[in-house]
Amino acid sequence: MIHAEISVHAERTYQVGVAEHLPELLRAATWTQPGRRALLVCNDDSAPFAADVENAALDAGMEVSTTRLPRGEAAKTLSAASDLWRECARAQLDRGSIVVAVGGGTVTDAAGFAAATWMRGIDWVAVPTTTAGMVDAAIGGKTGINTDAGKNLLGSFHSPVAVLCATQTLASLPRADYVAGLVEALKCGFISDTGILELVTASADSLLDPSSSALADLVTRAVRVKAAVVSADFTEQGGGGALSREVLNYGHTFGHALEAASGYLLRHGDAVAVGMVFAAELAEATGEARPGLAMQHRAALAALGAPTAHEHDDLQPLLHLMSRDKKARGGVLRFVLLRAPGHPVTADGVKLAAVEQAFTRTRESSP
Ligand SMILES: NC(=O)c1ccc[n+]([C@@H]2O[C@H](COP(=O)([O-])OP(=O)(O)OC[C@H]3O[C@@H](n4cnc5c(N)ncnc54)[C@H](O)[C@@H]3O)[C@@H](O)[C@H]2O)c1
């Protein structure tokens, strides 16, 4: 049974399907056509799901080639992209062909980028197999790879023609990766859909079971939030008012600094979790939000098994990293804060004393 279909309005309108089993979503696919050439891109972890896609495409009479990327960020290098372009050539992909990315955010980012650049852009489909991929990376049309100068610096806005989220694929995902994606879903609750916060409060244990209907509900709700934001502000111009794409950056300013300070050893989702607690403390410290917001963040994150505190003694290096963040404007610190859950605002020029207070209160030994 298909749990939900969500429309995203970008350079074209496309559907994000959510179901428990991948074959259900594949049966409803509109991009499978007899004779159409497809390049399936996966990695060792997502290969079993790529096999399901291959069977469906072959049943539909498509000509299918498969290639594997290395695990993790190694998929998002220039040399991995060159390998993908070579595979596009070997598979004789033409303008009518399609790339199907099956995997986590690294696979969908890299394969989407190959599709965006091959012959100036051909169709692609995202089949995310991580929680972060389903609620974040595969939604929104940002594709890209890393360079020595930084993450995601080479890329393109190039939306897929469809996104297939099969929650059954999450059963093999390591717990830490699974929870990291739940943090991004919870973020969607704090910035927009407070029903997500109720779901986490009422059903945190069920959410840790990928076959639960609670998890399918969470993925659906989080996808709806990201789809609405992206539909209002596809290329991040800020034109969507309250729904500017910048709100998706909630928790990311401090989170990115923590990630960078760890030499990227800290998991992105863990960094964002602590970054959201920091942002809530900052909202309280500036008087933007009423007391209690930070505790609400801690309770929800702890229920999902996500971290809520950092271990840094010195704010200065993190301040430096935050002012270099690509979302900072002219070196001025800029944060997404909440007036209350569901009511994000952007704050420029926040006073240092408030940042110091939030930093201290988010440290490990604080309440
Ligand atoms: N394009 C965007 O808008 C956007 C948004 C957020 C993040 N991202 C990107 O997404 C990437 C992170 O994505 P991620 O968290 O999915 O990481 P990932 O792709 O590295 O996946 C995490 C790990 O899980 C493994 N894996 C994937 N599916 C599995 C499964 N079903 N069972 C077992 N193992 C599985 C992967 O091989 C990897 O080792 C980053 O590169 C980030 O920049 C992009």
The ligand as a Tripos MOL2 file, in Angstrom:
@<TRIPOS>MOLECULE
LIG
   44    48     1     0     0
SMALL
NO_CHARGES

@<TRIPOS>ATOM
      1 N1         21.0870   17.4990   -1.7490 N.am      1 LIG1
      2 C1         20.6700   17.9380   -0.5750 C.2       1 LIG1
      3 O1         19.7900   18.7900   -0.4710 O.2       1 LIG1
      4 C2         21.2740   17.3380    0.6530 C.ar      1 LIG1
      5 C3         20.6690   17.5620    1.9030 C.ar      1 LIG1
      6 C4         21.2030   16.9440    3.0230 C.ar      1 LIG1
      7 C5         22.3360   16.1490    2.9090 C.ar      1 LIG1
      8 N2         22.9080   15.9750    1.6890 N.ar      1 LIG1
      9 C6         24.1010   15.1270    1.5240 C.3       1 LIG1
     10 O2         23.7550   13.8060    1.8920 O.3       1 LIG1
     11 C7         24.9200   13.1340    2.3370 C.3       1 LIG1
     12 C8         24.5750   12.3950    3.6190 C.3       1 LIG1
     13 O3         23.5690   11.4530    3.3250 O.3       1 LIG1
     14 P1         23.3580   10.1580    4.2480 P.3       1 LIG1
     15 O4         23.2680   10.5910    5.6490 O.co2     1 LIG1
     16 O5         22.2720    9.3710    3.6430 O.co2     1 LIG1
     17 O6         24.7880    9.4360    4.1490 O.3       1 LIG1
     18 P2         25.3520    8.2450    3.2420 P.3       1 LIG1
     19 O7         24.8780    8.2800    1.8710 O.co2     1 LIG1
     20 O8         26.8350    8.2710    3.4610 O.co2     1 LIG1
     21 O9         24.7310    6.9610    3.9690 O.3       1 LIG1
     22 C9         25.1290    6.6210    5.2920 C.3       1 LIG1
     23 C10        25.7060    5.2150    5.3580 C.3       1 LIG1
     24 O10        24.6490    4.2680    5.2370 O.3       1 LIG1
     25 C11        24.9330    3.3320    4.2000 C.3       1 LIG1
     26 N3         23.6200    2.9040    3.6840 N.ar      1 LIG1
     27 C12        22.8040    3.5740    2.8510 C.ar      1 LIG1
     28 N4         21.6190    2.9450    2.7600 N.ar      1 LIG1
     29 C13        21.7070    1.8440    3.5340 C.ar      1 LIG1
     30 C14        20.7980    0.8120    3.8810 C.ar      1 LIG1
     31 N5         19.5290    0.8340    3.4530 N.pl3     1 LIG1
     32 N6         21.2310   -0.1690    4.7010 N.ar      1 LIG1
     33 C15        22.4990   -0.1460    5.2120 C.ar      1 LIG1
     34 N7         23.3920    0.8220    4.9540 N.ar      1 LIG1
     35 C16        22.9910    1.8080    4.1300 C.ar      1 LIG1
     36 C17        25.8000    4.0890    3.2540 C.3       1 LIG1
     37 O11        26.5680    3.2430    2.4140 O.3       1 LIG1
     38 C18        26.6680    4.8830    4.2100 C.3       1 LIG1
     39 O12        27.7070    4.0650    4.6980 O.3       1 LIG1
     40 C19        25.9930   14.1940    2.5320 C.3       1 LIG1
     41 O13        26.9300   14.1070    1.4720 O.3       1 LIG1
     42 C20        25.2280   15.5060    2.4410 C.3       1 LIG1
     43 O14        26.0140   16.5600    1.9180 O.3       1 LIG1
     44 C21        22.3970   16.5370    0.5690 C.ar      1 LIG1
@<TRIPOS>BOND
     1     1     2 1
     2     2     3 2
     3     2     4 1
     4     4     5 ar
     5     4    44 ar
     6     5     6 ar
     7     6     7 ar
     8     7     8 ar
     9     8     9 1
    10     8    44 ar
    11     9    10 1
    12     9    42 1
    13    10    11 1
    14    11    12 1
    15    11    40 1
    16    12    13 1
    17    13    14 1
    18    14    15 2
    19    14    16 1
    20    14    17 1
    21    17    18 1
    22    18    19 2
    23    18    20 1
    24    18    21 1
    25    21    22 1
    26    22    23 1
    27    23    24 1
    28    23    38 1
    29    24    25 1
    30    25    26 1
    31    25    36 1
    32    26    27 ar
    33    26    35 ar
    34    27    28 ar
    35    28    29 ar
    36    29    30 ar
    37    29    35 ar
    38    30    31 1
    39    30    32 ar
    40    32    33 ar
    41    33    34 ar
    42    34    35 ar
    43    36    37 1
    44    36    38 1
    45    38    39 1
    46    40    41 1
    47    40    42 1
    48    42    43 1
@<TRIPOS>SUBSTRUCTURE
     1 LIG1         1 GROUP 0 **** ****
